[in-house]
């Protein structure tokens, strides 16, 4: 099941976004805010192209490059997460709470799921990983065939 950010939370996150951007010295543009809002209101994991198509309806002159650069800025500020989908296509989400992903290898759908044992504080990592450095986060990515595709054999 995919996590949809509640409407009240969307407004709080937009206000936090404005404060964070101002404090970081970034200009808050209507296009930048629209890009973030698309991600906040999405109940799936859109690609840059999908974000671009939605924002273009409101801002016809926006370029794909502008969308890409703004999403990268949002990612650097930890406001969105990147999920590397099938065939290396990147998808994004504004759900930054700890969770994991299942990706269908047939339809490429991405599903959110919770698995407490895979969170950083609870996972038992091999010594080899711990010797590499301090682990700050973990992310479990599971690939398989979703129920919908599996039922269409």
C-alpha positions as a Markdown table, in Angstrom:
| # | Residue | x | y | z |
|---|---|---|---|---|
| 1 | Unk | 0.0 | 0.0 | 0.0 |
| 2 | Unk | 1.3 | 3.5 | -0.8 |
| 3 | Unk | 1.3 | 6.2 | 1.7 |
| 4 | Unk | -0.6 | 9.3 | 0.9 |
| 5 | Unk | 0.3 | 12.4 | 2.9 |
| 6 | Unk | -2.9 | 13.8 | 4.6 |
| 7 | Unk | -4.1 | 17.2 | 3.3 |
| 8 | Unk | -3.4 | 18.9 | 6.7 |
| 9 | Unk | 0.2 | 17.5 | 6.6 |
| 10 | Unk | 0.6 | 18.8 | 3.0 |
| 11 | Unk | 0.0 | 22.4 | 4.1 |
| 12 | Unk | 2.4 | 22.0 | 7.1 |
| 13 | Unk | 5.1 | 20.6 | 4.8 |
| 14 | Unk | 4.6 | 23.4 | 2.3 |
| 15 | Unk | 5.1 | 25.9 | 5.1 |
| 16 | Unk | 8.2 | 24.1 | 6.4 |
| 17 | Unk | 9.5 | 24.0 | 2.8 |
| 18 | Unk | 9.1 | 27.8 | 2.5 |
| 19 | Unk | 11.0 | 28.4 | 5.8 |
| 20 | Unk | 13.7 | 25.9 | 4.9 |
| 21 | Unk | 14.3 | 27.4 | 1.5 |
| 22 | Unk | 14.4 | 31.0 | 2.8 |
| 23 | Unk | 16.8 | 30.0 | 5.6 |
| 24 | Unk | 19.0 | 28.2 | 3.0 |
| 25 | Unk | 19.1 | 31.3 | 0.8 |
| 26 | Unk | 17.1 | 29.7 | -2.0 |
| 27 | Unk | 14.5 | 31.7 | -3.9 |
| 28 | Unk | 10.9 | 30.4 | -3.5 |
| 29 | Unk | 9.3 | 30.3 | -6.9 |
| 30 | Unk | 5.8 | 29.3 | -7.7 |
| 31 | Unk | 7.2 | 26.6 | -10.0 |
| 32 | Unk | 9.4 | 25.2 | -7.3 |
| 33 | Unk | 6.5 | 25.1 | -4.9 |
| 34 | Unk | 4.2 | 23.5 | -7.5 |
| 35 | Unk | 6.8 | 20.7 | -8.1 |
| 36 | Unk | 7.0 | 20.0 | -4.3 |
| 37 | Unk | 3.2 | 20.1 | -4.0 |
| 38 | Unk | 2.9 | 17.5 | -6.9 |
| 39 | Unk | 5.1 | 15.2 | -4.9 |
| 40 | Unk | 3.3 | 15.9 | -1.6 |
| 41 | Unk | -0.1 | 15.1 | -3.1 |
| 42 | Unk | 1.0 | 12.1 | -5.1 |
| 43 | Unk | 0.0 | 8.6 | -3.9 |
| 44 | Unk | 2.5 | 6.9 | -6.1 |
| 45 | Unk | 6.2 | 7.5 | -7.0 |
| 46 | Unk | 6.3 | 9.7 | -10.0 |
| 47 | Unk | 9.2 | 10.0 | -12.4 |
| 48 | Unk | 10.6 | 13.4 | -13.5 |
| 49 | Unk | 8.6 | 13.1 | -16.7 |
| 50 | Unk | 5.4 | 12.5 | -14.7 |
| 51 | Unk | 6.1 | 15.4 | -12.4 |
| 52 | Unk | 6.9 | 17.6 | -15.4 |
| 53 | Unk | 3.6 | 16.7 | -17.1 |
| 54 | Unk | 1.6 | 17.6 | -14.0 |
| 55 | Unk | 3.4 | 20.9 | -13.4 |
| 56 | Unk | 3.3 | 21.9 | -17.1 |
| 57 | Unk | -0.5 | 22.0 | -16.8 |
| 58 | Unk | -0.2 | 24.9 | -14.4 |
| 59 | Unk | 3.0 | 26.4 | -15.8 |
| 60 | Unk | 3.1 | 25.8 | -19.5 |
| 61 | Unk | 6.5 | 27.4 | -20.0 |
| 62 | Unk | 8.3 | 25.3 | -17.4 |
| 63 | Unk | 11.1 | 23.1 | -18.8 |
| 64 | Unk | 12.0 | 19.5 | -18.0 |
| 65 | Unk | 15.4 | 20.7 | -16.9 |
| 66 | Unk | 13.9 | 23.1 | -14.4 |
| 67 | Unk | 11.8 | 20.2 | -12.9 |
| 68 | Unk | 14.8 | 18.0 | -12.8 |
| 69 | Unk | 17.0 | 20.6 | -11.1 |
| 70 | Unk | 14.3 | 21.5 | -8.5 |
| 71 | Unk | 13.6 | 17.9 | -7.6 |
| 72 | Unk | 17.4 | 17.4 | -7.1 |
| 73 | Unk | 17.4 | 20.5 | -4.8 |
| 74 | Unk | 14.5 | 19.0 | -2.8 |
| 75 | Unk | 16.3 | 15.7 | -2.5 |
| 76 | Unk | 19.5 | 17.5 | -1.3 |
| 77 | Unk | 17.4 | 19.2 | 1.4 |
| 78 | Unk | 15.9 | 15.8 | 2.4 |
| 79 | Unk | 12.4 | 16.8 | 1.5 |
| 80 | Unk | 12.0 | 14.0 | -1.1 |
| 81 | Unk | 13.5 | 10.6 | -1.6 |
| 82 | Unk | 14.7 | 9.0 | -4.8 |
| 83 | Unk | 13.8 | 5.4 | -5.7 |
| 84 | Unk | 15.8 | 3.7 | -8.4 |
| 85 | Unk | 13.1 | 1.8 | -10.3 |
| 86 | Unk | 13.3 | -0.8 | -13.0 |
| 87 | Unk | 15.8 | -0.1 | -15.8 |
| 88 | Unk | 17.4 | 2.6 | -13.8 |
| 89 | Unk | 14.5 | 5.0 | -14.1 |
| 90 | Unk | 14.3 | 7.3 | -11.0 |
| 91 | Unk | 11.1 | 7.9 | -9.1 |
| 92 | Unk | 10.5 | 10.3 | -6.3 |
| 93 | Unk | 8.3 | 10.7 | -3.2 |
| 94 | Unk | 7.8 | 13.2 | -0.5 |
| 95 | Unk | 7.2 | 10.5 | 2.1 |
| 96 | Unk | 10.4 | 10.8 | 4.1 |
| 97 | Unk | 9.3 | 8.6 | 7.0 |
| 98 | Unk | 11.3 | 5.3 | 7.3 |
| 99 | Unk | 9.7 | 2.7 | 5.0 |
| 100 | Unk | 10.7 | 0.3 | 2.2 |
| 101 | Unk | 9.7 | -0.5 | -1.4 |
| 102 | Unk | 8.5 | -3.4 | -3.5 |
| 103 | Unk | 8.9 | -2.9 | -7.2 |
| 104 | Unk | 7.0 | -5.1 | -9.7 |
| 105 | Unk | 9.3 | -6.3 | -12.4 |
| 106 | Unk | 6.4 | -6.6 | -14.9 |
| 107 | Unk | 4.4 | -3.4 | -14.6 |
| 108 | Unk | 7.1 | -1.4 | -12.7 |
| 109 | Unk | 4.7 | -0.3 | -10.0 |
| 110 | Unk | 6.3 | 0.8 | -6.7 |
| 111 | Unk | 4.6 | -0.1 | -3.4 |
| 112 | Unk | 5.5 | 1.2 | 0.1 |
| 113 | Unk | 5.7 | -1.2 | 3.0 |
| 114 | Unk | 6.8 | -1.1 | 6.6 |
| 115 | Unk | 9.3 | -3.6 | 8.1 |
| 116 | Unk | 10.5 | -2.5 | 11.5 |
| 117 | Unk | 13.3 | -5.1 | 11.6 |
| 118 | Unk | 15.0 | -3.5 | 8.6 |
| 119 | Unk | 15.2 | 0.0 | 10.2 |
| 120 | Unk | 18.7 | 1.1 | 11.2 |
| 121 | Unk | 18.4 | 0.7 | 14.9 |
| 122 | Unk | 16.9 | -2.8 | 14.7 |
| 123 | Unk | 18.7 | -4.5 | 11.8 |
| 124 | Unk | 21.6 | -6.8 | 12.5 |
| 125 | Unk | 24.2 | -5.9 | 9.9 |
| 126 | Unk | 27.2 | -8.0 | 8.9 |
| 127 | Unk | 30.5 | -7.0 | 10.5 |
| 128 | Unk | 31.8 | -6.2 | 7.0 |
| 129 | Unk | 29.3 | -3.4 | 6.6 |
| 130 | Unk | 29.9 | -2.0 | 10.1 |
| 131 | Unk | 33.7 | -1.9 | 9.3 |
| 132 | Unk | 33.0 | 0.3 | 6.3 |
| 133 | Unk | 31.7 | 3.2 | 8.4 |
| 134 | Unk | 28.8 | 4.5 | 10.5 |
| 135 | Unk | 25.4 | 3.4 | 9.1 |
| 136 | Unk | 22.9 | 6.3 | 9.1 |
| 137 | Unk | 19.9 | 4.7 | 7.4 |
| 138 | Unk | 18.8 | 1.5 | 5.7 |
| 139 | Unk | 16.5 | 0.9 | 2.8 |
| 140 | Unk | 15.1 | -2.4 | 1.8 |
| 141 | Unk | 14.2 | -2.7 | -1.9 |
| 142 | Unk | 12.3 | -5.9 | -2.9 |
| 143 | Unk | 11.7 | -6.8 | -6.6 |
| 144 | Unk | 9.1 | -9.3 | -7.7 |
| 145 | Unk | 5.8 | -9.7 | -9.4 |
| 146 | Unk | 2.8 | -7.8 | -7.9 |
| 147 | Unk | -0.5 | -9.5 | -7.1 |
| 148 | Unk | -2.2 | -7.8 | -10.1 |
| 149 | Unk | 0.4 | -9.0 | -12.6 |
| 150 | Unk | 0.7 | -12.4 | -11.0 |
| 151 | Unk | -3.1 | -12.9 | -11.4 |
| 152 | Unk | -2.8 | -12.2 | -15.2 |
| 153 | Unk | -0.6 | -15.2 | -16.0 |
